[in-house]
Structures are given as structure tokens and as C-alpha cells.
Amino acid sequence: MAKTYNWAILGCGHIAEKFALELKELPNANLYAAASRKLNNAKHFASKFNFKKAYGSYAEMVNDPNVDVVYIATPHAFHLEHTLFCLQHKKAVLCEKAFAINSNEVKQMIASSKENNTFLMEAFWVIFRPKLKKVIELIKTENLGKLNFVKSDFHFNSEYHPKNRLYNIELGGGSLLDIGIYPVFTAMTLLGIPNKIKAIPHFSPTGSEESISMLFNYKNGATAVLTSSFNSYNKNESELCFENGIIKYERFSENPISVFKNGERKEITFESNKNLGYKYEAIHVMDCLDKNIIESPILTNMVSLNLMGILDDVRKKANIVYPKHDLN
């Protein structure tokens, strides 16, 4: 019989709600505690999702000996502080992406995980979704030849508000760390680390970039064109162009994956699923805890560090600066 783990949520915002909705479906996940800087927010969240406890401070939550694993869902700018706090109290951590603001912070988080012999993983949930797994399988089995070109986008239209976390530079706002990380991850997963990067940002009045276009070049001649934006609508699609065909898919929808080869098109369909897929990363975390390991063998610390390194390079090219989070 699988061990049951007591989950705590640190930060009771919108993304935490999505995660909690799927977490409660898992039989070995006990929705135990919700923590916020304001007790009323924690109580509301705990009541809505049937968590047993509500804490009005993060310190109260991490000092609860019954908490096994913490999902950190605060803004990017606080990920380092909150992750270190949990790890130092021997709480396993699943920290929302972007893992931190820069590579130096990620290195500190990884070091703390090792020092405290406590599990740490970035909550980059798409790597555990069946659709991405199927895309990678098709790349291996369809004999499409060399991958020469990747086009990947993530856009949505958000109303501008200077204090919203998407636009608040103090919180790590901007499309790159929030949604641009998805196309960058796609390119890194399929092509590796680029040797040349170009970036064209568009900045909001707060100084955060609300859209960015990126061009990655690779030593083998491959190219990736990637975009993210808070001010336009897009299907959030990825197109992979090989020597002998194309794979095309939408990142989050249940629409089929399209494979074009030898002048023919075939579609790989998926069963309709009301869930986005946050539960898959939670399942993986608990599997790692069952095995008593402190690092995921799938989403390793090095994967997260390499991803953040690419994002650092994009920021330098685009002159994206976050106060108090120096890249040097």
C-alpha cells in the first residue's frame, strides 16, 4: 500500500488553486495545510479545498511536524527565500516555475537540498504530461531525420495592471519567466543549449517585458524561434520541422498531435481530460519520496539549472533587469 503524504501549500493564489484541484484526486496525497501571510486567505483556501489546517504565517506551517512536502506557489521573486526556508526545516519542496530569478539562486537552492538531504524539484509540470511524452516518442519512432527548426509560442491577452504580479518588476514580473519559459524549455529539451541567442523585448510601463521574441542558433545548424506575450492571443503551438517531416501540437489543449510525412498527415488523439496535468508532477514527487531520493531522475536539478542559465542569457541580451536580483 502506497504511503500517504501530508501536503502543504505555501502561497494561496490562482496557480495554487489549480494544483490543489488535481492534488485532491490522488489517493496518497493528504491535503493537510494551507499557509498564507494573511490567516483569512489561508482559511478561505483551506475551506475551499478541504485542507485540514490553515496557517497565517509560513513559519507556523514549516514548524508543523506533520507536514511532509510543500508546494511553493508564491511569485518568482520569493522562490529562493521560501525554498531555503522549507528545506532548512527538512520539508520536501516542489517549487513552482520559474524555479528562481537567476542561476545563482538556483544553485543556492540545490546546495541547500543536498546540505539538508531533502527533496527539491521545480514544478515544471509539462515534462510529466502524456502529450509531451508522446511527442518525444514520435520523434524517436517516426524516422523523420534531423530536427532542423523549432517554432514555439505561448501568448495570452492579459489586462495591464501595474501591481499585478505579471507586470510587477519587484515580483519578477514579465512574460519571459512566467510563460516564455515554456517555449524555451521546448527548445532546450529537443535541441539542447544554444550557442547563440538573440532577443527582442517589448517593455510595459512598469519596466517588465510584456512580450519577447527569441532566436536560438545551435552548432549543428538548427534554429529555434520562440515567443511569449501577455498582450496577444495565440494557440500556444509548437512546430517541429525535421529533414523528412513535421510534428505539430498545441501545448495544453487536447487537440491531436499532427505528423506530416511523405505527403501524408496523421493525427494522434488523446482522451479528453478536464485536468491540465498538475497531478502528474505530484505523483512523481511522491514516487521519489517513496524511493527516499532527494532529486528527480526525470526533472533533475541540472535540467532546471540549464534552463535558468538560458533564461539568464536571454535576459542579458534583452536587458531585462529585476531589482535586487543581479545576474552578475
C-alpha positions as CSV (number, residue, x, y, z in Angstrom):
1,M,0.0,0.0,0.0
2,A,1.4,3.4,-1.0
3,K,2.4,5.8,1.7
4,T,0.2,8.8,2.2
5,Y,2.0,12.2,2.2
6,N,0.8,15.4,4.0
7,W,0.9,18.2,1.5
8,A,1.1,21.9,2.4
9,I,0.6,24.8,0.1
10,L,2.7,27.9,0.6
11,G,1.0,30.8,-1.1
12,C,-2.7,30.6,-1.8
13,G,-3.1,32.2,-5.2
14,H,-4.5,31.2,-8.5
15,I,-1.9,28.7,-9.5
16,A,-2.2,27.0,-6.1
17,E,-5.9,26.6,-6.7
18,K,-5.2,24.7,-10.0
19,F,-2.7,22.5,-8.3
20,A,-5.0,21.7,-5.3
21,L,-7.9,20.8,-7.6
22,E,-5.8,18.0,-9.0
23,L,-3.9,17.1,-5.9
24,K,-7.1,16.1,-4.1
25,E,-7.7,13.4,-6.8
26,L,-4.6,11.4,-5.7
27,P,-5.3,8.8,-3.0
28,N,-1.9,9.0,-1.4
29,A,-2.0,12.8,-1.2
30,N,-3.5,14.2,2.0
31,L,-4.5,17.9,1.7
32,Y,-3.1,18.9,5.1
33,A,-2.2,22.6,5.4
34,A,-2.6,25.9,3.6
35,A,-0.3,28.8,4.5
36,S,-0.5,32.5,3.6
37,R,0.8,35.7,5.1
38,K,-2.9,36.5,5.9
39,L,-4.8,34.0,8.0
40,N,-8.1,34.8,6.4
41,N,-6.6,33.9,2.9
42,A,-5.3,30.6,4.3
43,K,-8.6,29.8,5.9
44,H,-10.6,30.6,2.7
45,F,-8.2,28.4,0.7
46,A,-8.3,25.5,3.2
47,S,-12.1,25.6,3.4
48,K,-12.4,25.7,-0.4
49,F,-10.2,22.6,-1.0
50,N,-10.7,20.8,2.3
51,F,-7.3,21.2,3.8
52,K,-7.2,20.3,7.5
53,K,-5.2,23.2,8.7
54,A,-4.8,26.9,7.8
55,Y,-1.7,29.0,8.9
56,G,-1.4,32.7,8.8
57,S,2.4,32.5,8.6
58,Y,4.9,30.3,6.7
59,A,6.9,29.8,9.9
60,E,3.9,28.1,11.6
61,M,3.5,25.8,8.7
62,V,7.1,24.7,8.4
63,N,7.3,24.0,12.1
64,D,4.3,21.6,11.9
65,P,6.0,18.2,12.2
66,N,3.2,16.6,10.3
67,V,4.0,18.4,7.0
68,D,5.8,16.1,4.6
69,V,6.0,18.1,1.4
70,V,5.4,21.8,0.5
71,Y,4.2,23.1,-2.9
72,I,5.6,26.7,-3.2
73,A,3.3,28.9,-5.2
74,T,4.5,32.4,-4.4
75,P,5.8,34.9,-7.1
76,H,9.2,34.2,-8.6
77,A,11.0,36.8,-6.5
78,F,10.3,34.8,-3.3
79,H,11.1,31.3,-4.5
80,L,14.7,31.3,-3.2
81,E,13.7,32.6,0.2
82,H,10.7,30.3,0.6
83,T,12.5,27.2,-0.7
84,L,15.5,27.6,1.6
85,F,13.2,28.2,4.5
86,C,11.3,24.9,3.8
87,L,14.5,22.9,3.1
88,Q,16.1,24.1,6.3
89,H,13.1,22.7,8.2
90,K,13.5,19.4,6.3
91,K,10.4,19.8,4.3
92,A,10.4,18.3,0.8
93,V,9.9,21.1,-1.8
94,L,8.0,21.3,-5.1
95,C,8.7,24.9,-6.2
96,E,6.7,26.5,-9.0
97,K,8.5,27.6,-12.1
98,A,10.3,29.7,-12.8
99,F,12.5,28.0,-10.2
100,A,14.0,31.3,-9.2
101,I,15.1,34.6,-10.7
102,N,18.5,33.6,-11.9
103,S,21.1,30.8,-11.9
104,N,22.9,31.9,-8.7
105,E,19.6,31.5,-6.8
106,V,19.0,28.1,-8.3
107,K,22.5,27.0,-7.2
108,Q,21.8,28.1,-3.6
109,M,18.5,26.1,-3.6
110,I,20.3,22.9,-4.9
111,A,23.1,23.3,-2.4
112,S,20.5,23.6,0.4
113,S,18.7,20.5,-0.8
114,K,22.0,18.5,-0.6
115,E,23.0,20.0,2.7
116,N,19.7,19.2,4.3
117,N,19.3,15.8,2.5
118,T,15.8,17.0,1.5
119,F,13.9,16.6,-1.8
120,L,13.7,19.5,-4.2
121,M,12.2,19.8,-7.7
122,E,11.0,22.5,-9.9
123,A,7.2,22.3,-10.7
124,F,7.7,22.2,-14.4
125,W,4.7,20.0,-14.9
126,V,4.6,19.8,-18.7
127,I,7.5,17.3,-18.7
128,F,5.2,14.8,-17.0
129,R,2.2,15.3,-19.3
130,P,1.3,12.4,-21.6
131,K,1.2,14.7,-24.6
132,L,4.9,15.8,-24.4
133,K,5.9,12.2,-23.7
134,K,4.1,11.1,-26.8
135,V,5.8,13.9,-28.9
136,I,9.2,12.6,-27.7
137,E,8.2,9.1,-28.6
138,L,7.1,10.1,-32.1
139,I,10.4,11.9,-32.6
140,K,12.2,8.6,-31.8
141,T,9.9,6.3,-33.9
142,E,8.8,8.2,-36.9
143,N,12.1,8.3,-38.7
144,L,11.8,12.0,-39.6
145,G,15.5,12.6,-39.7
146,K,17.4,15.5,-38.2
147,L,15.4,18.2,-36.3
148,N,16.3,21.5,-38.0
149,F,13.8,24.0,-36.8
150,V,11.6,24.6,-33.7
151,K,8.9,27.2,-33.5
152,S,7.2,27.5,-30.2
153,D,4.9,30.2,-28.7
154,F,3.0,31.0,-25.5
155,H,0.7,34.0,-25.6
156,F,-2.4,35.2,-23.8
157,N,-4.1,38.6,-23.5
158,S,-3.9,40.0,-20.0
159,E,-5.3,43.3,-18.9
160,Y,-2.5,45.6,-17.9
161,H,-2.3,46.5,-14.2
162,P,1.0,47.8,-12.7
163,K,0.5,45.9,-9.4
164,N,-0.4,42.6,-10.9
165,R,2.3,40.0,-10.5
166,L,2.6,39.7,-14.3
167,Y,3.7,43.3,-14.6
168,N,5.2,44.0,-11.2
169,I,9.0,44.0,-11.7
170,E,9.6,43.7,-7.9
171,L,7.9,40.3,-8.0
172,G,9.8,39.0,-11.1
173,G,7.0,40.0,-13.5
174,G,7.3,39.7,-17.2
175,S,6.4,37.2,-19.9
176,L,9.8,35.5,-20.1
177,L,9.9,33.9,-16.6
178,D,6.1,33.3,-16.5
179,I,5.3,31.8,-19.9
180,G,8.3,32.3,-22.1
181,I,10.0,29.6,-20.1
182,Y,7.7,27.0,-21.8
183,P,8.9,27.6,-25.4
184,V,12.5,27.9,-24.1
185,F,12.1,24.6,-22.3
186,T,10.7,23.0,-25.5
187,A,13.8,24.2,-27.5
188,M,16.2,23.1,-24.7
189,T,14.5,19.6,-24.4
190,L,14.7,19.0,-28.2
191,L,17.8,20.8,-29.3
192,G,19.9,21.4,-26.2
193,I,21.6,24.6,-25.1
194,P,22.0,27.2,-27.9
195,N,25.4,28.6,-28.7
196,K,23.9,32.0,-29.9
197,I,20.9,33.9,-28.7
198,K,19.1,37.0,-30.0
199,A,16.2,38.6,-28.2
200,I,13.8,41.4,-29.0
201,P,11.6,42.5,-26.0
202,H,8.8,44.9,-25.6
203,F,8.5,46.6,-22.2
204,S,5.5,47.6,-20.2
205,P,5.3,50.9,-18.3
206,T,6.5,49.2,-15.2
207,G,9.7,48.0,-16.8
208,S,8.7,44.4,-17.1
209,E,8.7,42.9,-20.6
210,E,5.2,42.1,-21.7
211,S,6.4,40.3,-24.8
212,I,9.6,38.9,-26.2
213,S,10.8,37.2,-29.4
214,M,13.9,34.9,-29.2
215,L,16.1,33.4,-31.8
216,F,18.3,30.4,-30.8
217,N,21.1,29.1,-33.0
218,Y,22.8,25.7,-32.5
219,K,26.2,24.4,-33.5
220,N,24.6,21.7,-35.6
221,G,22.8,24.3,-37.8
222,A,19.4,24.0,-36.1
223,T,17.4,27.1,-35.2
224,A,14.6,27.8,-32.7
225,V,12.2,30.8,-33.0
226,L,10.3,31.4,-29.7
227,T,7.9,34.0,-28.5
228,S,5.9,34.9,-25.4
229,S,3.4,37.7,-24.8
230,F,0.8,39.0,-22.3
231,N,-0.9,41.1,-25.0
232,S,-2.0,38.8,-27.8
233,Y,-3.9,35.6,-28.4
234,N,-2.2,32.5,-29.7
235,K,-2.9,28.8,-30.0
236,N,0.3,28.1,-27.9
237,E,1.5,25.8,-30.6
238,S,4.9,24.1,-31.2
239,E,6.0,23.1,-34.7
240,L,9.0,20.8,-35.1
241,C,10.5,20.7,-38.6
242,F,12.7,17.7,-39.5
243,E,14.5,16.7,-42.6
244,N,11.6,14.4,-43.7
245,G,8.5,15.7,-41.9
246,I,6.8,17.9,-39.3
247,I,5.3,17.4,-35.9
248,K,2.8,20.0,-34.8
249,Y,1.0,20.2,-31.5
250,E,-0.8,22.6,-29.1
251,R,0.9,22.6,-25.7
252,F,-2.1,22.4,-23.4
253,S,-5.2,21.5,-25.4
254,E,-6.5,18.0,-26.0
255,N,-6.3,18.6,-29.8
256,P,-4.4,15.8,-31.7
257,I,-0.8,15.8,-32.4
258,S,-0.3,16.1,-36.2
259,V,2.5,14.3,-38.0
260,F,3.3,15.2,-41.6
261,K,5.5,12.7,-43.5
262,N,5.8,11.7,-47.2
263,G,3.0,14.0,-48.2
264,E,0.6,12.4,-45.7
265,R,-0.8,13.6,-42.5
266,K,-1.8,11.5,-39.5
267,E,-3.3,12.6,-36.2
268,I,-2.6,11.1,-32.7
269,T,-5.6,11.8,-30.5
270,F,-5.9,11.8,-26.7
271,E,-8.8,11.0,-24.5
272,S,-10.5,14.2,-23.3
273,N,-9.2,15.2,-19.9
274,K,-10.6,18.0,-17.8
275,N,-7.3,18.3,-15.9
276,L,-4.3,20.3,-17.2
277,G,-2.0,17.7,-15.7
278,Y,-0.6,19.2,-12.4
279,K,-1.3,15.8,-10.8
280,Y,1.4,14.1,-12.8
281,E,4.1,16.1,-11.2
282,A,2.7,15.4,-7.7
283,I,2.6,11.7,-8.5
284,H,6.2,11.8,-9.5
285,V,7.2,13.7,-6.4
286,M,5.6,11.2,-4.1
287,D,7.2,8.4,-6.1
288,C,10.6,10.0,-5.5
289,L,9.8,10.3,-1.8
290,D,8.8,6.6,-1.7
291,K,12.3,5.8,-3.1
292,N,13.9,8.1,-0.5
293,I,15.7,10.2,-3.1
294,I,16.2,13.9,-3.0
295,E,16.3,14.6,-6.7
296,S,14.0,13.7,-9.6
297,P,15.7,11.4,-12.1
298,I,13.4,13.0,-14.8
299,L,13.4,16.7,-14.0
300,T,16.9,16.8,-12.5
301,N,18.5,19.8,-10.8
302,M,20.8,20.2,-13.7
303,V,17.8,20.4,-16.1
304,S,16.5,23.3,-14.0
305,L,19.9,24.9,-13.8
306,N,20.5,24.7,-17.5
307,L,17.0,26.1,-18.2
308,M,17.7,29.1,-15.9
309,G,21.1,29.6,-17.5
310,I,19.4,30.0,-20.9
311,L,16.9,32.4,-19.4
312,D,19.7,34.4,-17.8
313,D,21.4,34.7,-21.3
314,V,18.1,35.8,-22.8
315,R,17.7,38.5,-20.1
316,K,21.2,39.8,-20.7
317,K,20.5,40.1,-24.5
318,A,17.1,41.8,-23.8
319,N,18.4,44.0,-21.0
320,I,15.7,42.6,-18.6
321,V,16.6,43.6,-15.1
322,Y,15.0,42.7,-11.8
323,P,15.8,44.9,-8.8
324,K,17.8,43.1,-6.0
325,H,18.4,40.0,-8.3
326,D,21.6,40.9,-10.0
327,L,22.8,38.5,-12.8
328,N,26.5,39.2,-12.1
